[in-house]
Amino acid sequence: MFQLCITKTTKNMETKTKIALVTGGSRGLGKNSALKIAQKGLDVIITYRSNQEEAEAVVQEVKAIGRNAAAFQLDTKDRKSFDPFVEEVTNYLKETTGSSHIDYLVNNAGTALYSPITDVTEEQMDDMVDIHFKGVFFLTQKLLPFINDGGGIINISSGLARFATPGSSVYGSIKAGVEMLTKYMAKELGSRKIRANVIAPGAIETDFGGGRVRDNKEINEMVAGATALGRVGLPDDIGGVVAFLCTEDAGWINGQRIEASGGMFL
């Protein structure tokens, strides 16, 4: 009887569904990542800043795949909202799974800023730092007690942290900071077997930045011409990489920058 109990417990542990939280998961790369993660057999929690309808549509798409999903409102610029957000999410998890923990955190939420150095205001820079750096840092800090040992953190950076294009000085510089932060996360969380990696997309056809890359023909052609594979990236080119890092197959990848840009500006 004792042996039977142990076997059953071990089996339950082995088959427990893992959960990923994706910030900014209502559209673009976040949406694609959430769907690809669900296709890997994980349940998904996404956040949205303002468009609840879009977020709920993603939840229904995930459920159609056969996985559980939920959406919660979060503005990653508003750090005062982090404590109530974490409480809301962990309460939901306790009610639905019996545990307040997740396995993977994907820090994806963000906005664009296209402006030459001469025109950037202090307010614009503060907003970008708050969203892309402080938001990533302190949301991760708040969620760390609820990330299972052996889980992972995936931070989204940009090819603009490697190469420079006019008008992206603030965004690219902050993303470079996120890349270094990811190394520190990997180092400090290694004792918990939590892996931290960063994905740096190239230019992608989404509504990010008002759809600049997608809708501006000149920019689209420029990017395609500067990319070894001869085209602009699509959300499908990124979501699968994020999903891969949320699997055991990526268990020995840690502290790494993975650029998914099709060979842009080689």
N, C-alpha and C positions, 0 to 999 in steps of 0.2 A: 504493500500500500504506500509506504514511504517512497519507494523508488518510482511508483506510478505518478505520485504527486510531483516529484522533481522533474520527471520527463515532461509532464504537462506544462509546468511552469517554464521550462527551457523552451519548449515549442512556442508558447505564447510570446516569450521575449523575442524569439527569432522572427516571428511573423508580425510583430507590431508594426503598424503602418507609420512611416516617418512623415514629418510635417515640415514644410518650408514656408517661411514668411517672406514675401516679396513686397518691398515698398514701391509705390508708384506702379502698381500692377494693373491698372485699369486701361492702359493703352500702350502702344509702342513696344519697346523692348521689354518692359515689365510684363505686359500682357503675354507676349510671346514666350517669355521665360516661364511664366506661371503655367501656361498650357503644356510646354515641353516637359516641365517638372512633373506635372500630373500624368503625362504619358509614360513617365518612368515609374509610376506606381505610388507617388507620394501624394498626400493631401496638401492643400495649399491655403494659406491666408494671404490676402492681398490688402494693400492700403490704397486709398485714393485721397486726393486733396479736396476736390469740390464736386466732381461728377459722379454721384452715386449711381445713376442709371447705367453709365458705362461700366462701372465696377460690378454691378449686379449681373450685367450681361456676361462678363468674364466668369463670374461665379457659376452661372448656368452652363457655360461652355465646359468648364472643368467638371462639373457634375455629369455632363453628357459623356465625358470620357470614362466616368465611373469612379471618380474620386470625390472626396468631401472638400468643400471650399467655403470660405466666408470672406467678407470684405468689411474693413473698418476705416473710418475717416482718420486721416493724420496729415498734418502739415509739418514737414520735417524742419521748417524754419522756426516753428513755435516749440521751443524746448520745454516750456511750462506744461505743454500738453502730453509730454512723454509718460509721466507717472500715471495719469488716468487712462492713457492708451494701453499701457502695459497691464494695468489692472483689468481693463475691459477684455483684452485678449486672453489673459491667463484665466479669467473667470469663465470665458467661453470654452477654453480648452478643458478646464476641469469638468464642466458640465457635459461636454460631448465625448471626451476621451478618458476622463478620470485622472488626467495628469495635466499640470500647468506648463509643460515643457514643449519646446519645438526642437528640431534637429538642425535646421539650416536657416540662416538669415541672409537675404539678398538685399544689400543696400543699393537700390537702383534709382529711387526718386530723385528728380532734379529738374532744373530749368536751364535755359540757355542765356548767354549774354554775348552779343556781337557788338563790339565797340572798340575803336582804336584807343590806345593808351591815353592819348591827349584828351579824350572825351569821357573817360570813365569817372563816375562820381564815387565819393566815399560811401554813399548809401547803396549804390549798386554793388560795390565790392563787399560791403557788409552782408547784404542779402545772399550773395553767392557763397561767402564763407559760412554763413549760418546754415544754408541748405546743404551744401556739398561737403563741408568738412565738419563743422560742429555737429550738424545733424547726424552724420554718419558716426562720429565719435561717441556722442552721448546717447544716441538711441541704442547703439551696440552695448555701451556700458550698462544701460538700464535692463537690457534683455539678457545679458550674460548669465545671471543666476538661473535663467529659464531655458538656456541652450544645453541640451544633453551633452555630456562628455562623449567625445568621439564624433561630434557634429562638425559643422563648418560655417564659415562666414565668406560670402562672396561680395566683394565691393566692385562697383562699376566705375571704371575710369574712362579714359579716352585716348585715342591715338594722338590727340593734341598735347599729351604729356610727353610725347617723344619728339614730334615735329611741330614746327611753329607755322601758323598761318595768320595773316594780319586780322586783327579784331578779336582774337581769342586769348589774349594774354591772361586775363583773370581766370577764365574757365580752365585753361590748360595748366596754369600754375597751381591752382587749387587741386586739380586732379593729380598732379605730380605729388602733392602732399598726401593725398589719399593713398597713393601707391606706397609711399614710405610708411604711412600709418599701418598699412596691411602687413608689412614685414614685422612691425612691432607687435601686432596682434598675433601673428604666427609664432613669434618668439615667446611672448608672455603666456599664451594659452596652450602651448605645447604640452605642458604637464597634464592638461585635461584632455589631451588628444583631439583638441579642436583645431581644425585646419583653417587657415585664412589665405585666400587668394584674391587676385584682382584681374578682372577682364577689361581690356581696353579696346572697345570697338573703334573701327574707322568710321567714315561718314556713312550713315544709314538712312534709307528712305523711310522716314516716319513723319509725324506731325511735330516732332521736337523742333523748337525754335521757330514755330510757325510754318513748319514744312519746308524750310529753306532748301535743304538738300534734295528733297523729293520734287518740289514744284518749280525751282529755278533751273531752267534748262542749261544756262551757262555754267552754273556751279555743278550741276549733275554731270555734264560733259567733262568739265575740268577734273572732277574726282575720278571718273571712269578712266580718263587718260593717264592719271597719275597712279593707277592701281594695276598691279601686275596681272590680275585676273580680268581686267578690262571692263569692269562694271562697278556701279555703286552697290553698297551692301544692302541687304534686306533684313528685317527682323528675324527671319528664319536662320540667318547666318550667325546670330548671337544666342538666341534662346536655347538652342541645343547645347552650346558650350556651357552655359549656366547650369542647365539640367545635368550635364555630365559631372560637374563638380559637386552635385548633390547626390552622388552615388558612391558605392564602395569601390568602384573601378578607379576612382580618382583619389583613393585613400592615401597614396604616397606623394601626392602633389601638395606642397605647402609653401607658403611665402613666395609664390610665384606671380609674375605678371604675364598674362596670356593675351597677346594682341590678336584680335580677330578683325583684320582689315583687308583681307584679300591681297596683301602685299602693297599697301599704300605708301608712297614715297620711300621706296627701298633705296 
